[in-house]
């Protein structure tokens, strides 16, 4: 299950805040421990100096005297409380003259300055900070437990934990509120998209949304525009198809009535011939409508494979050879130069869907046979020129006037000669154009060398 953007951003943000708070607390503890170490080191030094400068230092002091001396230190010591200090006075030879706590066995050191040592205490071994002052006739030491400093640092850090957690909770609440307000335009955009329907596909205004949402809104508007165009084409197609199917259905009903009313055998045969022709026309129209519906702009694109145009031409011509013989039309394939020179040489190869290309060529050949009179000729040719393959169908029919050559690719458009003689449905060249566009090809209409129409499909270079 996918996590919402709001929850994902909130989770990462709160995680970052928690990690930052933990790092802040650890860093503060480290800095506090270092700062307190410096303060307590200065305290040790002052205690040691106080003991060394006391007139009776040679004879040693009692614990109360050492505590009284510690109370005379600057206020910086009192800010951190009253901690146990242990002092010791040694001779230069290492003989202990006095210690404020005999239970703490401080080691004898002969170097000035601060040291960290492990020494015996009543409750076991522990770490001690010792400050040593080496005088001419004696050595003075002031020591403090390291655990006391660590406890103070932990207590101070613990006191900061609760405010940090509270601050984190407050920031989390503010962040949640800010995210909801910040992501409100997304919810508004989703509501605008949900309000659209097949009848209402007008674009969503960009100016009411922040710039970050403009690419998404623009893409949605573009998608709705394409969807509206596809729906408009579908509605027009259904209306045109219903209108075009009305005529052949009415003709079939009339021909059936004529068959029923036929008085003689001759009339009956003629009515059957007319009825069969009407059924064939209706079947052809339905097939073309199905082909055109599969070539809609929103239809899935077919997978392209290498297609031999020469072999395709031979296959389609063989399908129409019987019909051409019946109409008295010479239908054939003109071999490409490479194939004419070598029968085993392959013809022009293009990348495409063989079934759709078969539909394209079948419609071209069917149109040519419909418009070519008996004794005429229809030639199918393939050619490759500078790496660009082409497929050409030439007939010796009446051709298409120059002024109509742009409109003949429209669905259900029929020229004046077709409308007058009821030849074709006006879908053949529309199907040819749709298949060509899916293959990146172009369709060119021209005049045949002698008389008639030449249709050439130019495929993109491979």
N, C-alpha and C positions, 0 to 999 in steps of 0.2 A: 504494500500500500504506500502510495506516494505521500510524503509529508508536505504540508502546506508551506508556502514561502514565509508566511508570518511566523509559524512555529519554528521553522528552520533558522530564520534570522534571529528570533528571540533566543533559541537554544545556544547558537554560537555566540551571541552577544553576552548572555548571562554566563556562559562558560568562560569567555574572555575576562569578564568582570571578576568571577570567582578566582581564576588563575592570577589575575593582577592583584587581587586582594591578598592572596596567599603569598605571592612574591613580595608584596609590600610589607606584609607582616614579618616575613623571614628577613628581608633586608633591614627593616627597622630594628629587629632583634640584634642583628649583626652590628649595625651602627651603634645601637644603644650599648651593647656589650663593650665595644671598642671605646666609646666615650666614657663609660663608667670605669673602664680599666684605667684610662688616663687619669680620671679624677681620683680614684682610689690609689693609684701609684703616687700621685702627688701627696695624698694624705699620709701614706706610709712614710714618704720622705720627710714630711713635716713632723710626724711622730718621732721618727728616728733622730731628727735634728733637735727636737725638744728634749729628748732623753740625753743626747750627747752634750747639750749646752747647760744642762742642769748642774748646779754646783756639787750635788751629791751623786752624780752619775757614777763616780768611781765606786761608791759603796752600794749602789743599786737603789731602786725605788720599789715601793710596794705596788700592788695592783691598783689600789685607790689613787695613789699618786700618778700612776700612768694614765688612769682614766681622767683625773683632773687636768693633766697636761693635754690630753686629747680634746677636752672640752674647750680649751683655750685656742683651738685651731680655727681657721676662717669659717664663715657661714656655709661655704660650699660643702663641708663635711656634714653639717647638721641637716642639710636638705635630704640626704640619703639615710638618715637614721644613725643610731648608735650601734656600731658593730664591734665585735671582739677583736682587739689588737693584742698581740703577744710581743713583748720586748725582751731582749737579752743583751747582756754586756759581757764581753769576753776580753781576756788579756790578749796581747799580741801573740802569745805562745799557744793560745787555744784553750786556756782554762776559763771555765764559765764562772763569772763573778756574780751574776744575778739573772734571773728570768722571772717574768711576771706570771708565768704558768708553767710550773715544772712538768706538767703532764705532756706538754707539747715539746717534743724533742727536736728543736731546731738544729740544723747542721751548722758547723763552724765554717764560715766563708771568709775569705781574705780579699775579695774583689769588691770594689765600690759599685753601687748601682742596684738595679732591680733584678731579681732572679725568681725562677719558678722551680720549686723543688718538691719531691715526694718525701714526706716525713711521717713519723708515727704520731698518732693522736689517741686520746683515750678510747675513742670509738673505732679505732683502726687506722689504716694508712690513708692519707689524704694529700691533696695538692695544696701548697701554700705559696703565696706571694711574699717574698722577703726583700726588704730594702736594707742594704748594708752600707755603713759609714766606717771607713778605716781611719782611726785617729793615730796620733804618735804613740800613745800609751795604751790604747784600748780599741776594741771593735764593738760598735753598737749596731743592733739589728732590730727592725720592726717588721712583724709578720701578720698576715691576715689569711684566713681560709679562702680558697678560690671558690668553694661551694657557695659562700655567702654572696659573692658577686653574681654567680649564675642564678641563684634563687631570686635576687633582686631584679635581674634582667627579665627572668621568666614572669615574675609577678607584674612587672611593668608592661610586658607584652600582652599578658592575659587581660590586663585592664583595658588595653586598646582593642582586644578582639571583639568585644561586644559592640563598641561604637562602629567598628569597621563592618561587622555583620549588619548592624542597623542601617548604616549608610548603603551597603550593598542591596539590602531589601528595598530601601527607598529608591535607589537608582533603577532597580529592576522594575518596580511599579511605574516609575516615570518612563522607562524605556518601553514597557508594554503599551502604555497609553500613547506614547509618541509613535510607535510602530502602527498602532491601529489608525491613528490620525494620518500618518504618512502613507499607509497603504490604502486609504479610503478611495483614492482615484481608481485603483484597480477594481475595487468592488463596483464603483460607479460605471466603469467601462464594461465590466461583465454584465451589469444590468442593462446597459444600452444594447449590447450584442444580443442578450436574451430577449429583448423587446422586439428584435427584428424577426420577420417571418418571410415566407415566400412572396407575399404581397407587398411587404414593406422592407425594402432593401436600400433605402437611401443612406448615404455615407454618414458616419459619426463625425461630428465637428471636432477638429483638432484643438481649437483655441481654448476649449474648456478643460483640457488636460495638461499636466506638466510635460515639459519637453522629453523626459525619459520615456514616456508612454507613446510618443508620436510614432516611432517605428512600428510598434505593435498595432496601434489604431490604424495607421496607414496600410499595413499588411491586411488587416481585417477589412478595411474599405475596399482594397483591391480584390480580395477574395469575394466579397459580396457583389462587386461589380461584375466579376467573371460569372458568378452564380446567376445573377440577374440576366446576363446576356445568354447564358445557357438555357435558363428557363424560358426566356423570350423565344429563342430558337425552337425550343421544344413545343411551346404553345403554337407558334406559327406552323411548325411542321405538322402537328396534329390537325390544325385547322385545314391546311392545304391537303393533307392526306384524306381527311374526311370528304373534302370537296371533290378531290379527284376520284375517289372510290365511288362516289355517288353516280357518276356518269357510266362506268362500265357495269355497275350493278343494274342500273335502269336499262341499259342496252341488253343485258342478259335476260331481264324479265320480258322485254319486248320480243326478243328472239324466241324465247320459250313460248310466248303467246302465238307467234307466227307459226311455230312448229305445231302447236296444238290445233291451229285453224287450217293447216295445210290440207287442200282438197285432193291433191294428186300425189303420185310418187315423186314426180320431178320437184314439186314445191317442197315436199318433205325433205328430200335430199338437200336442196338448197338451204332450207332452214337449219338442217343439221350442220351443214358446212359453216353457216354464219354463226351458229351457236358455239361450235368448236373454236372458231376464230375469236369469238368474244371471250370464251373461257381462257384461251391462251393469253389474250391481252390482259385480262384481269390477273392471271397468274403472274405474268411478267411484271405488272405494276406492283403487286404485293411483294415479289422478290426484290424489286428495286427499293421499295420502301424499307424492307428489312435491312438491306445492305446499307442504305443511307442512315438508318438508325444506329447501326454498329459503328458508323464513322462520325458520330457526334463529337463535338469538341471535348466533352467530358468523358468520352469513352477511354478505357485503358489502352495505352500504346502497345502495339504488338512487338514481339521480339524479332529483331532483324537478323537475317542470315544471308550468306551469299546466294544470289539467284542468277541463273544463266538466262539472259533475255532471249537468246536464240532458241533454247529449248522451250521456254515459256511461249514464244510465238508459235512454234510448231504445235504445241499441245493445244492452244486455244483455236488455232486454225483447223485442226482436226475435228474439234467439237462442232464447228460451224460448217464443215465441208458439205454435209448432206443438205443443209438448208440452202447453201449457196448453189448447189447443183439444182435444187428444186426451183429456185428463182432464176436460174440461168445466168449466174454471175460467176466470173472467174476469180476465185479466192486463192491466194497463195502467199508464200513467204519468200522474200528476197534475202538471200544469204549475205551475211557480212563479208567483207573482203577477206578477212583471215580465214573464215570458214569456207569461202569459195575456193581459196587456194589450197586449203588442207581440210578435208572433211572431218578429220579427227581433232582439229583445233577447236578450243572452246570459244563460244561467242562472248559478247560483252557481259561482264559480271557486275552486278550492283548489290548493295546491301538493302534487304527489304524483306517483307513478308510475302511468301509466294502465293498465299491464298488471296490477299488483297490485290496484289499485282495481277493475278488472274482475273479478278473482278474488273479491274481497270481496263485491261485489254479486251475482255469479253464485251464490255459496254461500248468500247470504240468500234469493235468489229460488228456488233449488233446494229449500232447506228449507221455504219457504212452500208451494211446489207439492206437496211430499211430504205435508204435513200438512193441506192444505186439501181437503175432500171435494168431490165433483162438485157443480156449481152454486154453489160458493163464489167468493170474490173475493180477488185479490192486487193491491195497489196499491203502486207505487213513487213516492215523492215527494221533491222537493228543496226546500230553503227556506234563506233567509238572514235571521237575526235579530240585529240589532245588530252586524253585521260578521262573525258566526259562521255558517258554512255547515253544513248538516246533510243527511243522506241517510236516508230512512225507508222501511222495507218493512213493510206491514201485511197480515195475512191473516185469514181467517175460520175458522181451524182450531181445534183444542182448546186452543191456548195452552200455556203452561208454568206449572206451579204455582209459587207464590211461594217455596216452600222449595227448589226445584231451580234457581232462576235463577242462583245463584252457581256451581253445579257444572257447568252445561251448557257452560261454556267450557273445561272440562278435556278433554284428548284422550281419545277413545274412550269418553267417558261418554254413555250413552243413558238417557233417562228411562224411567219404568215403561211408558209406552205404546209407546215405541220398542222396548224390550227384548221386550215381549210380541209385537208385530207385526213385529219385525225390519225396522223402517223406519230407513234411514240407517246411517251408520257411527260417528257421534259425533265427526266431525272438522270438520264445517262451521263451527260457531261458534268452535271453536278456531282455525281458519284466519282467520276474520273478526277475532278478537281480535288475532292476531299481525300481520295487515296494518294494523289500526288503530293498534297500538302503534308500528309503524315510521313512521307518519305523524303521530304525536303526537295521535291522535284517541281518543275514548272511545266505548264501546258501551253503550247503555242498553236494557234490556228492560222493556216495559210492556204493559198491556192495550189491545187495540183498542177503539174506541168502542162497537161492538156486541158482538162476541164474537171472541176470537182473540188473536193476539200482534202486538205492534208492536215492531220493532227499529229503534233510531235511532242513527246514527253521527254524533257531534258532532266536527267538525273544528276545529282551533285557528284563532283569528282571523288574517286575513292583513293 
